[in-house]
């Protein structure tokens, strides 16, 4: 959950800079997500200044979790948020476990053989 150190009330509106700082997500990424996720609609005032409501910030954190921690594509994350089953876009291949010690030794041996072949 985003932590705001600005003395504002928990339900206060936040600027894009405040949200970016609290979530660690850059402002340009937040603006891009607004284009990609139609449900993310911060309030805008004259001059285009964005103000995020607490529910917008919760949605940003859900998108961040889906995309950056669970490996969803943007299309898959949008489908998950909308509750639409889109199996092809939902999740990328799971991240493989780190290679075992035996595999690492074999790979290093192959690397050494290739280096020797290039040096010859």
OpenMM code with the backbone's topology and positions (N, CA, C; nanometers):
from openmm import Vec3, app, unit

residues = "UNK UNK UNK UNK UNK UNK UNK UNK UNK UNK UNK UNK UNK UNK UNK UNK UNK UNK UNK UNK UNK UNK UNK UNK UNK UNK UNK UNK UNK UNK UNK UNK UNK UNK UNK UNK UNK UNK UNK UNK UNK UNK UNK UNK UNK UNK UNK UNK UNK UNK UNK UNK UNK UNK UNK UNK UNK UNK UNK UNK UNK UNK UNK UNK UNK UNK UNK UNK UNK UNK UNK UNK UNK UNK UNK UNK UNK UNK UNK UNK UNK UNK UNK UNK UNK UNK UNK UNK UNK UNK UNK UNK UNK UNK UNK UNK UNK UNK UNK UNK UNK UNK UNK UNK UNK UNK UNK UNK UNK UNK UNK UNK UNK UNK UNK UNK UNK UNK UNK UNK".split()
positions = [
    Vec3(0.0847, -0.1175, 0.0000),
    Vec3(0.0000, 0.0000, 0.0000),
    Vec3(0.0894, 0.1240, 0.0000),
    Vec3(0.0481, 0.2218, -0.0779),
    Vec3(0.1259, 0.3447, -0.0899),
    Vec3(0.1280, 0.4191, 0.0433),
    Vec3(0.2455, 0.4705, 0.0765),
    Vec3(0.2609, 0.5461, 0.2002),
    Vec3(0.2839, 0.6916, 0.1634),
    Vec3(0.1947, 0.7788, 0.2126),
    Vec3(0.2052, 0.9216, 0.1848),
    Vec3(0.2515, 0.9917, 0.3109),
    Vec3(0.3594, 1.0673, 0.2981),
    Vec3(0.4175, 1.1424, 0.4099),
    Vec3(0.3942, 1.2916, 0.3903),
    Vec3(0.2712, 1.3287, 0.3566),
    Vec3(0.2474, 1.4685, 0.3242),
    Vec3(0.1534, 1.5385, 0.4219),
    Vec3(0.1087, 1.4688, 0.5253),
    Vec3(0.0224, 1.5295, 0.6244),
    Vec3(-0.1225, 1.5453, 0.5807),
    Vec3(-0.1539, 1.5007, 0.4592),
    Vec3(-0.2910, 1.5102, 0.4112),
    Vec3(-0.3757, 1.3976, 0.4693),
    Vec3(-0.5063, 1.4183, 0.4684),
    Vec3(-0.6003, 1.3164, 0.5114),
    Vec3(-0.5884, 1.1938, 0.4209),
    Vec3(-0.6191, 1.0762, 0.4743),
    Vec3(-0.6086, 0.9517, 0.3986),
    Vec3(-0.6914, 0.9555, 0.2699),
    Vec3(-0.8065, 1.0208, 0.2731),
    Vec3(-0.8940, 1.0271, 0.1567),
    Vec3(-0.8702, 1.1458, 0.0656),
    Vec3(-0.7620, 1.2199, 0.0874),
    Vec3(-0.7351, 1.3410, 0.0084),
    Vec3(-0.6967, 1.3053, -0.1347),
    Vec3(-0.7187, 1.4000, -0.2237),
    Vec3(-0.6744, 1.3848, -0.3617),
    Vec3(-0.5236, 1.4049, -0.3678),
    Vec3(-0.4597, 1.3304, -0.4561),
    Vec3(-0.3133, 1.3382, -0.4707),
    Vec3(-0.2767, 1.3733, -0.6143),
    Vec3(-0.1697, 1.4469, -0.6299),
    Vec3(-0.1199, 1.4790, -0.7638),
    Vec3(-0.0437, 1.3588, -0.8189),
    Vec3(-0.0167, 1.3625, -0.9480),
    Vec3(0.0561, 1.2534, -1.0110),
    Vec3(0.1965, 1.2401, -0.9506),
    Vec3(0.2578, 1.3531, -0.9148),
    Vec3(0.3902, 1.3488, -0.8529),
    Vec3(0.3874, 1.2819, -0.7168),
    Vec3(0.2839, 1.3117, -0.6388),
    Vec3(0.2713, 1.2492, -0.5065),
    Vec3(0.2485, 1.0990, -0.5190),
    Vec3(0.1651, 1.0600, -0.6145),
    Vec3(0.1372, 0.9171, -0.6347),
    Vec3(0.2632, 0.8470, -0.6850),
    Vec3(0.3336, 0.9096, -0.7776),
    Vec3(0.4563, 0.8509, -0.8315),
    Vec3(0.5587, 0.8287, -0.7207),
    Vec3(0.5738, 0.9270, -0.6354),
    Vec3(0.6716, 0.9165, -0.5264),
    Vec3(0.6324, 0.8069, -0.4269),
    Vec3(0.5040, 0.8003, -0.3917),
    Vec3(0.4590, 0.7042, -0.2912),
    Vec3(0.4597, 0.5609, -0.3429),
    Vec3(0.4308, 0.5416, -0.4718),
    Vec3(0.4227, 0.4053, -0.5265),
    Vec3(0.5530, 0.3596, -0.5910),
    Vec3(0.6408, 0.4533, -0.6232),
    Vec3(0.7642, 0.4166, -0.6925),
    Vec3(0.7435, 0.3936, -0.8412),
    Vec3(0.6290, 0.4359, -0.8935),
    Vec3(0.5982, 0.4223, -1.0361),
    Vec3(0.6136, 0.5601, -1.0993),
    Vec3(0.6921, 0.5682, -1.2025),
    Vec3(0.7199, 0.6976, -1.2652),
    Vec3(0.5934, 0.7590, -1.3244),
    Vec3(0.5890, 0.8915, -1.3264),
    Vec3(0.4711, 0.9644, -1.3733),
    Vec3(0.4373, 0.9292, -1.5181),
    Vec3(0.5383, 0.9117, -1.6040),
    Vec3(0.5078, 0.8797, -1.7439),
    Vec3(0.4429, 0.7419, -1.7562),
    Vec3(0.4767, 0.6499, -1.6658),
    Vec3(0.4138, 0.5182, -1.6662),
    Vec3(0.2679, 0.5312, -1.6225),
    Vec3(0.2430, 0.6130, -1.5226),
    Vec3(0.1047, 0.6357, -1.4776),
    Vec3(0.0200, 0.6949, -1.5905),
    Vec3(0.0764, 0.7904, -1.6626),
    Vec3(0.0024, 0.8499, -1.7747),
    Vec3(-0.0239, 0.7462, -1.8830),
    Vec3(0.0735, 0.6590, -1.9093),
    Vec3(0.0561, 0.5533, -2.0094),
    Vec3(-0.0519, 0.4553, -1.9647),
    Vec3(-0.0496, 0.4180, -1.8368),
    Vec3(-0.1515, 0.3264, -1.7853),
    Vec3(-0.2910, 0.3862, -1.7973),
    Vec3(-0.3033, 0.5176, -1.7854),
    Vec3(-0.4339, 0.5810, -1.8032),
    Vec3(-0.4869, 0.5555, -1.9439),
    Vec3(-0.3968, 0.5500, -2.0420),
    Vec3(-0.4375, 0.5211, -2.1797),
    Vec3(-0.4735, 0.3742, -2.1969),
    Vec3(-0.4019, 0.2862, -2.1289),
    Vec3(-0.4197, 0.1428, -2.1479),
    Vec3(-0.5335, 0.0831, -2.0649),
    Vec3(-0.5645, 0.1447, -1.9531),
    Vec3(-0.6667, 0.0929, -1.8625),
    Vec3(-0.7790, 0.1958, -1.8532),
    Vec3(-0.8880, 0.1741, -1.9256),
    Vec3(-0.9953, 0.2743, -1.9288),
    Vec3(-1.0591, 0.2997, -1.7928),
    Vec3(-1.0448, 0.2051, -1.6997),
    Vec3(-1.1047, 0.2246, -1.5675),
    Vec3(-1.0215, 0.3170, -1.4786),
    Vec3(-0.9001, 0.3492, -1.5217),
    Vec3(-0.8139, 0.4411, -1.4457),
    Vec3(-0.8357, 0.5825, -1.4981),
    Vec3(-0.9187, 0.6574, -1.4306),
    Vec3(-0.9547, 0.7927, -1.4730),
    Vec3(-0.9423, 0.8895, -1.3558),
    Vec3(-0.8237, 0.9483, -1.3363),
    Vec3(-0.8115, 1.0480, -1.2290),
    Vec3(-0.8910, 1.1734, -1.2661),
    Vec3(-0.9244, 1.2510, -1.1666),
    Vec3(-0.9898, 1.3793, -1.1913),
    Vec3(-0.8895, 1.4710, -1.2590),
    Vec3(-0.9369, 1.5520, -1.3505),
    Vec3(-0.8472, 1.6498, -1.4128),
    Vec3(-0.9070, 1.7882, -1.3943),
    Vec3(-0.8228, 1.8815, -1.3649),
    Vec3(-0.8629, 2.0203, -1.3474),
    Vec3(-0.8143, 2.1008, -1.4676),
    Vec3(-0.8412, 2.2267, -1.4656),
    Vec3(-0.7979, 2.3109, -1.5770),
    Vec3(-0.6473, 2.2999, -1.5935),
    Vec3(-0.6044, 2.3003, -1.7160),
    Vec3(-0.4629, 2.2845, -1.7436),
    Vec3(-0.4210, 2.1386, -1.7487),
    Vec3(-0.5151, 2.0456, -1.7277),
    Vec3(-0.4853, 1.9036, -1.7370),
    Vec3(-0.4195, 1.8441, -1.6138),
    Vec3(-0.4150, 1.9150, -1.5051),
    Vec3(-0.3530, 1.8625, -1.3829),
    Vec3(-0.4358, 1.7474, -1.3286),
    Vec3(-0.3688, 1.6353, -1.2994),
    Vec3(-0.4373, 1.5154, -1.2540),
    Vec3(-0.4449, 1.5105, -1.1021),
    Vec3(-0.5585, 1.4631, -1.0538),
    Vec3(-0.5766, 1.4399, -0.9110),
    Vec3(-0.6308, 1.2990, -0.8923),
    Vec3(-0.5547, 1.2177, -0.8205),
    Vec3(-0.5918, 1.0778, -0.8005),
    Vec3(-0.6687, 1.0623, -0.6699),
    Vec3(-0.7803, 0.9917, -0.6779),
    Vec3(-0.8610, 0.9578, -0.5602),
    Vec3(-0.8013, 0.8324, -0.4969),
    Vec3(-0.8366, 0.8021, -0.3728),
    Vec3(-0.7851, 0.6796, -0.3091),
    Vec3(-0.8156, 0.5536, -0.3903),
    Vec3(-0.9337, 0.5462, -0.4519),
    Vec3(-0.9663, 0.4275, -0.5326),
    Vec3(-0.8807, 0.4196, -0.6587),
    Vec3(-0.8387, 0.5353, -0.7136),
    Vec3(-0.7464, 0.5346, -0.8275),
    Vec3(-0.6111, 0.4780, -0.7845),
    Vec3(-0.5670, 0.5171, -0.6667),
    Vec3(-0.4372, 0.4695, -0.6159),
    Vec3(-0.4423, 0.3193, -0.5897),
    Vec3(-0.5535, 0.2695, -0.5379),
    Vec3(-0.5690, 0.1248, -0.5177),
    Vec3(-0.5623, 0.0513, -0.6512),
    Vec3(-0.6274, 0.1065, -0.7536),
    Vec3(-0.6244, 0.0456, -0.8861),
    Vec3(-0.4822, 0.0463, -0.9417),
    Vec3(-0.4102, 0.1545, -0.9248),
    Vec3(-0.2705, 0.1620, -0.9701),
    Vec3(-0.1879, 0.0523, -0.9027),
    Vec3(-0.2091, 0.0321, -0.7741),
    Vec3(-0.1342, -0.0709, -0.7026),
    Vec3(-0.1715, -0.2109, -0.7519),
    Vec3(-0.2978, -0.2326, -0.7872),
    Vec3(-0.3388, -0.3620, -0.8425),
    Vec3(-0.2746, -0.3849, -0.9791),
    Vec3(-0.2740, -0.2822, -1.0635),
    Vec3(-0.2109, -0.2930, -1.1958),
    Vec3(-0.0629, -0.3229, -1.1796),
    Vec3(0.0032, -0.2508, -1.0892),
    Vec3(0.1462, -0.2717, -1.0646),
    Vec3(0.1726, -0.4152, -1.0192),
    Vec3(0.0894, -0.4659, -0.9290),
    Vec3(0.1064, -0.6039, -0.8810),
    Vec3(0.0899, -0.7032, -0.9959),
    Vec3(-0.0144, -0.6860, -1.0761),
    Vec3(-0.0395, -0.7792, -1.1864),
    Vec3(0.0733, -0.7770, -1.2894),
    Vec3(0.1157, -0.6574, -1.3273),
    Vec3(0.2137, -0.6437, -1.4350),
    Vec3(0.3563, -0.6698, -1.3870),
    Vec3(0.3954, -0.6086, -1.2780),
    Vec3(0.5358, -0.6133, -1.2368),
    Vec3(0.5706, -0.7244, -1.1394),
    Vec3(0.4724, -0.7837, -1.0744),
    Vec3(0.5035, -0.8907, -0.9793),
    Vec3(0.4501, -1.0263, -1.0237),
    Vec3(0.3331, -1.0270, -1.0875),
    Vec3(0.2728, -1.1538, -1.1269),
    Vec3(0.2967, -1.1880, -1.2731),
    Vec3(0.3577, -1.0979, -1.3489),
    Vec3(0.3981, -1.1291, -1.4855),
    Vec3(0.2892, -1.1168, -1.5911),
    Vec3(0.1806, -1.0482, -1.5618),
    Vec3(0.0760, -1.0292, -1.6616),
    Vec3(0.1233, -0.9315, -1.7682),
    Vec3(0.0750, -0.9514, -1.8901),
    Vec3(0.0925, -0.8503, -1.9933),
    Vec3(-0.0073, -0.7380, -1.9631),
    Vec3(0.0067, -0.6239, -2.0291),
    Vec3(-0.0912, -0.5167, -2.0073),
    Vec3(-0.2305, -0.5637, -2.0504),
    Vec3(-0.2373, -0.6343, -2.1618),
    Vec3(-0.3656, -0.6866, -2.2089),
    Vec3(-0.4234, -0.7864, -2.1082),
    Vec3(-0.3393, -0.8715, -2.0552),
    Vec3(-0.3842, -0.9693, -1.9566),
    Vec3(-0.4275, -0.9045, -1.8269),
    Vec3(-0.3547, -0.8015, -1.7844),
    Vec3(-0.3915, -0.7307, -1.6619),
    Vec3(-0.5262, -0.6615, -1.6794),
    Vec3(-0.5480, -0.6025, -1.7979),
    Vec3(-0.6756, -0.5373, -1.8242),
    Vec3(-0.7886, -0.6401, -1.8198),
    Vec3(-0.7654, -0.7571, -1.8798),
    Vec3(-0.8665, -0.8629, -1.8784),
    Vec3(-0.8938, -0.9102, -1.7363),
    Vec3(-0.7888, -0.9234, -1.6562),
    Vec3(-0.8061, -0.9681, -1.5177),
    Vec3(-0.8850, -0.8657, -1.4366),
    Vec3(-0.8578, -0.7380, -1.4578),
    Vec3(-0.9283, -0.6336, -1.3847),
    Vec3(-1.0749, -0.6245, -1.4263),
    Vec3(-1.1008, -0.6535, -1.5543),
    Vec3(-1.2385, -0.6500, -1.6035),
    Vec3(-1.3127, -0.7794, -1.5751),
    Vec3(-1.2378, -0.8836, -1.5322),
    Vec3(-1.3000, -1.0126, -1.5053),
    Vec3(-1.3283, -1.0912, -1.6313),
    Vec3(-1.2623, -1.0543, -1.7408),
    Vec3(-1.2806, -1.1224, -1.8680),
    Vec3(-1.1747, -1.2309, -1.8816),
    Vec3(-1.2142, -1.3555, -1.9027),
    Vec3(-1.1122, -1.4593, -1.9206),
    Vec3(-1.0464, -1.4447, -2.0575),
    Vec3(-0.9206, -1.4160, -2.0592),
    Vec3(-0.8422, -1.4061, -2.1815),
    Vec3(-0.7153, -1.4864, -2.1562),
    Vec3(-0.7242, -1.6147, -2.1795),
    Vec3(-0.6167, -1.7057, -2.1407),
    Vec3(-0.4858, -1.6759, -2.2123),
    Vec3(-0.4902, -1.6332, -2.3375),
    Vec3(-0.3661, -1.6069, -2.4101),
    Vec3(-0.2935, -1.4862, -2.3544),
    Vec3(-0.3673, -1.3859, -2.3096),
    Vec3(-0.3041, -1.2632, -2.2635),
    Vec3(-0.2849, -1.2595, -2.1136),
    Vec3(-0.3436, -1.3532, -2.0413),
    Vec3(-0.3477, -1.3427, -1.8957),
    Vec3(-0.2095, -1.3422, -1.8315),
    Vec3(-0.1362, -1.4492, -1.8422),
    Vec3(-0.0099, -1.4580, -1.7711),
    Vec3(0.0971, -1.5100, -1.8661),
    Vec3(0.2122, -1.4493, -1.8574),
    Vec3(0.3250, -1.4995, -1.9332),
    Vec3(0.3742, -1.6267, -1.8666),
    Vec3(0.4666, -1.6925, -1.9307),
    Vec3(0.5227, -1.8139, -1.8729),
    Vec3(0.5759, -1.7854, -1.7333),
    Vec3(0.5545, -1.8775, -1.6398),
    Vec3(0.6076, -1.8551, -1.5057),
    Vec3(0.7600, -1.8469, -1.5089),
    Vec3(0.8130, -1.7710, -1.4192),
    Vec3(0.9576, -1.7546, -1.4102),
    Vec3(1.0175, -1.8846, -1.3601),
    Vec3(1.1175, -1.9335, -1.4321),
    Vec3(1.1802, -2.0599, -1.3960),
    Vec3(1.2636, -2.0443, -1.2699),
    Vec3(1.2780, -2.1546, -1.2003),
    Vec3(1.3627, -2.1555, -1.0812),
    Vec3(1.5077, -2.1355, -1.1240),
    Vec3(1.5906, -2.0839, -1.0356),
    Vec3(1.7313, -2.0666, -1.0715),
    Vec3(1.7931, -2.2015, -1.1080),
    Vec3(1.8875, -2.2013, -1.2013),
    Vec3(1.9470, -2.3274, -1.2442),
    Vec3(2.0195, -2.3973, -1.1293),
    Vec3(2.0171, -2.5292, -1.1361),
    Vec3(2.0836, -2.6078, -1.0320),
    Vec3(2.2350, -2.5976, -1.0491),
    Vec3(2.3075, -2.6397, -0.9461),
    Vec3(2.4541, -2.6329, -0.9487),
    Vec3(2.5130, -2.7124, -1.0627),
    Vec3(2.4545, -2.8306, -1.0916),
    Vec3(2.5052, -2.9149, -1.1999),
    Vec3(2.4878, -2.8455, -1.3343),
    Vec3(2.3747, -2.7840, -1.3546),
    Vec3(2.3487, -2.7136, -1.4797),
    Vec3(2.4446, -2.5958, -1.4954),
    Vec3(2.4690, -2.5252, -1.3881),
    Vec3(2.5609, -2.4118, -1.3929),
    Vec3(2.7007, -2.4593, -1.4313),
    Vec3(2.7451, -2.5695, -1.3734),
    Vec3(2.8781, -2.6237, -1.4081),
    Vec3(2.8855, -2.6613, -1.5560),
    Vec3(2.7800, -2.7230, -1.6075),
    Vec3(2.7794, -2.7625, -1.7490),
    Vec3(2.7811, -2.6400, -1.8394),
    Vec3(2.7041, -2.5380, -1.8023),
    Vec3(2.7028, -2.4158, -1.8822),
    Vec3(2.8375, -2.3456, -1.8812),
    Vec3(2.9026, -2.3444, -1.7658),
    Vec3(3.0355, -2.2837, -1.7580),
    Vec3(3.1357, -2.3609, -1.8431),
    Vec3(3.1239, -2.4924, -1.8454),
    Vec3(3.2125, -2.5745, -1.9280),
    Vec3(3.1914, -2.5431, -2.0758),
    Vec3(3.0662, -2.5281, -2.1160),
    Vec3(3.0369, -2.4933, -2.2552),
    Vec3(3.0942, -2.3566, -2.2876),
    Vec3(3.0767, -2.2605, -2.1959),
    Vec3(3.1309, -2.1266, -2.2168),
    Vec3(3.2826, -2.1325, -2.2345),
    Vec3(3.3503, -2.2092, -2.1480),
    Vec3(3.4953, -2.2206, -2.1559),
    Vec3(3.5378, -2.2827, -2.2892),
    Vec3(3.4639, -2.3856, -2.3353),
    Vec3(3.4942, -2.4482, -2.4646),
    Vec3(3.4787, -2.3481, -2.5783),
    Vec3(3.3739, -2.2656, -2.5729),
    Vec3(3.3526, -2.1658, -2.6782),
    Vec3(3.4619, -2.0607, -2.6767),
    Vec3(3.5030, -2.0181, -2.5577),
    Vec3(3.6130, -1.9214, -2.5483),
    Vec3(3.7409, -1.9782, -2.6064),
    Vec3(3.7680, -2.1038, -2.5759),
    Vec3(3.8897, -2.1695, -2.6278),
    Vec3(3.8829, -2.1795, -2.7793),
    Vec3(3.7650, -2.2113, -2.8344),
    Vec3(3.7498, -2.2225, -2.9791),
    Vec3(3.7701, -2.0880, -3.0462),
    Vec3(3.7227, -1.9815, -2.9841),
    Vec3(3.7404, -1.8480, -3.0414),
    Vec3(3.8862, -1.8036, -3.0350),
    Vec3(3.9547, -1.8429, -2.9300),
    Vec3(4.0942, -1.8028, -2.9135),
    Vec3(4.1852, -1.8753, -3.0108),
    Vec3(4.1446, -1.9921, -3.0580),
    Vec3(4.2300, -2.0724, -3.1479),
    Vec3(4.2368, -2.0200, -3.2858),
] * unit.nanometer
topology = app.Topology()
chain = topology.addChain("A")
for resn in residues:
    res = topology.addResidue(resn, chain)
    for name in ("N", "CA", "C"):
        topology.addAtom(name, app.Element.getBySymbol(name[0]), res)
